[in-house]
Structure formats: C-alpha cells, structure tokens
Amino acid sequence: MSRRYGGNPAATVIIVIADLAALILILWIFFFLLDANTANSVVSWVHSAADWLAGWSRDMFTAKSDNWRTVLNYGLPAVVYLLVAHGVAGRVNRP
C-alpha cells in the first residue's frame, strides 16, 4: 500500500482505517444475511461497531426486504468510506 502512495505513512494509515471500517460493515452484512447468532459476543461486537459506523446512513433506504435494507444501509457507508479514503490518500502525496 505504501508503495502505491509514494511511501507516505499518512496515506497508508488513512487507507488502513477505511479498509477496517469497510471490513466491519461488510462482515455485519454477511452475519445478518447468514442469520448469525446475535447472542455471540463477536457477532454482537461487530453489530455494535457497524451500527456506529453506519449511523449516518441507517434507515436511508426503506426496502421491503430486511436483507436488501441491510445490504443498502450498511453497504453504502462501506463504499463511501473506501472511495473517500482512497481519494484523500491519493491527494496526500500531491506536492
């Protein structure tokens, strides 16, 4: 990653944080779609973290299917975080 952005550690940190946020959101989508046990501590933690990360976009879409609603309301912030972070990281190296 750092080679792609000229070795700038700030760009690497930005991308790693965004990638972790997107990973948590995507993990929650998979847990929801696979009907994971929410009493499990890992699933519960991922759900709490995903709720916090997607707080600004929750209930933005009101699809009739719970599965689609979850994919849209948690998938959108994952995509936004990735796009914004990679754009910012690309600009960090500009002179």
Secondary structure, 3 states (H helix, E strand, C coil): CCCCCCCCHHHHHHHHHHHHHHHHHHHHHHHHHCCCCCCCHHHHHHHHHHHHHCCCCCCCCCCCCHHHHHHHHHHHHHHHHHHHHHHHHHHHCCC
